[in-house]
Amino acid sequence: MSFAVVNGSTFAVHLLLTCSATDFMATRVWGETNIGVLALLFQGSLLVWTAVRYDRRADEGHAPQEEGEYR
């Protein structure tokens, strides 16, 4: 459940900022990179990080595999 809560709330905040604070999200940080691009990169890295944690936690509940068995 925490996977959906974290990523859903992050997506909601990003969507609200994109719709309501367009000038803020378009603020250039360096070169052609703006705050919107940085927020999107942060959201993507958070998605991958929580997915990896969720996958590891889900694997802990399974019994260990036997020696000759492949995944």
C-alpha positions as a LaTeX table, in Angstrom:
\begin{tabular}{lrrr}
\hline
Residue & $x$ (\AA) & $y$ (\AA) & $z$ (\AA) \\
\hline
Met1 & 0.00 & 0.00 & 0.00 \\
Ser2 & 2.82 & 2.43 & 0.72 \\
Phe3 & 4.01 & 2.08 & $-2.88$ \\
Ala4 & 0.71 & 3.41 & $-4.21$ \\
Val5 & 0.44 & 6.13 & $-1.56$ \\
Val6 & 3.95 & 7.51 & $-2.09$ \\
Asn7 & 3.85 & 7.46 & $-5.88$ \\
Gly8 & 0.23 & 8.56 & $-6.13$ \\
Ser9 & 0.77 & 11.55 & $-3.87$ \\
Thr10 & 3.97 & 12.50 & $-5.70$ \\
Phe11 & 2.15 & 12.32 & $-9.02$ \\
Ala12 & $-0.74$ & 14.40 & $-7.62$ \\
Val13 & 1.61 & 17.12 & $-6.35$ \\
His14 & 3.47 & 17.18 & $-9.66$ \\
Leu15 & 0.22 & 17.38 & $-11.62$ \\
Leu16 & $-1.17$ & 20.18 & $-9.43$ \\
Leu17 & 2.05 & 22.17 & $-9.72$ \\
Thr18 & 2.13 & 21.69 & $-13.47$ \\
Cys19 & $-1.46$ & 22.87 & $-13.88$ \\
Ser20 & $-1.49$ & 25.74 & $-11.40$ \\
Ala21 & 2.10 & 27.01 & $-11.19$ \\
Thr22 & 3.27 & 27.00 & $-14.78$ \\
Asp23 & 5.58 & 29.97 & $-14.30$ \\
Phe24 & 7.26 & 28.29 & $-11.33$ \\
Met25 & 7.69 & 24.98 & $-13.15$ \\
Ala26 & 9.12 & 26.82 & $-16.19$ \\
Thr27 & 11.80 & 28.56 & $-14.12$ \\
Arg28 & 15.18 & 27.72 & $-15.64$ \\
Val29 & 17.78 & 26.23 & $-13.35$ \\
Trp30 & 20.67 & 25.94 & $-15.82$ \\
Gly31 & 20.69 & 25.88 & $-19.60$ \\
Glu32 & 17.45 & 24.42 & $-20.93$ \\
Thr33 & 16.77 & 22.51 & $-17.69$ \\
Asn34 & 13.86 & 23.85 & $-15.66$ \\
Ile35 & 12.21 & 22.98 & $-12.36$ \\
Gly36 & 9.55 & 20.90 & $-14.15$ \\
Val37 & 12.18 & 18.61 & $-15.67$ \\
Leu38 & 13.92 & 18.23 & $-12.31$ \\
Ala39 & 10.59 & 17.43 & $-10.61$ \\
Leu40 & 9.84 & 14.81 & $-13.27$ \\
Leu41 & 13.28 & 13.22 & $-12.81$ \\
Phe42 & 12.76 & 13.17 & $-9.05$ \\
Gln43 & 9.34 & 11.56 & $-9.47$ \\
Gly44 & 10.76 & 8.88 & $-11.78$ \\
Ser45 & 13.64 & 8.07 & $-9.44$ \\
Leu46 & 11.21 & 7.87 & $-6.50$ \\
Leu47 & 9.02 & 5.49 & $-8.51$ \\
Val48 & 11.96 & 3.19 & $-9.26$ \\
Trp49 & 13.25 & 3.33 & $-5.68$ \\
Thr50 & 9.88 & 2.44 & $-4.13$ \\
Ala51 & 9.33 & $-0.31$ & $-6.72$ \\
Val52 & 12.67 & $-1.90$ & $-5.80$ \\
Arg53 & 11.88 & $-1.69$ & $-2.08$ \\
Tyr54 & 8.40 & $-3.14$ & $-2.67$ \\
Asp55 & 9.84 & $-5.99$ & $-4.74$ \\
Arg56 & 12.46 & $-6.85$ & $-2.10$ \\
Arg57 & 9.86 & $-6.81$ & 0.65 \\
Ala58 & 7.55 & $-9.03$ & $-1.40$ \\
Asp59 & 10.39 & $-11.52$ & $-2.00$ \\
Glu60 & 11.07 & $-11.83$ & 1.74 \\
Gly61 & 7.70 & $-13.50$ & 2.26 \\
His62 & 8.47 & $-16.41$ & $-0.08$ \\
Ala63 & 10.14 & $-19.62$ & 1.01 \\
Pro64 & 13.76 & $-20.06$ & $-0.10$ \\
Gln65 & 14.13 & $-21.88$ & $-3.38$ \\
Glu66 & 15.74 & $-25.28$ & $-3.63$ \\
Glu67 & 19.19 & $-25.68$ & $-5.14$ \\
Gly68 & 18.31 & $-26.83$ & $-8.66$ \\
Glu69 & 15.32 & $-24.55$ & $-9.11$ \\
Tyr70 & 15.56 & $-21.45$ & $-11.28$ \\
Arg71 & 13.50 & $-18.29$ & $-11.02$ \\
\hline
\end{tabular}
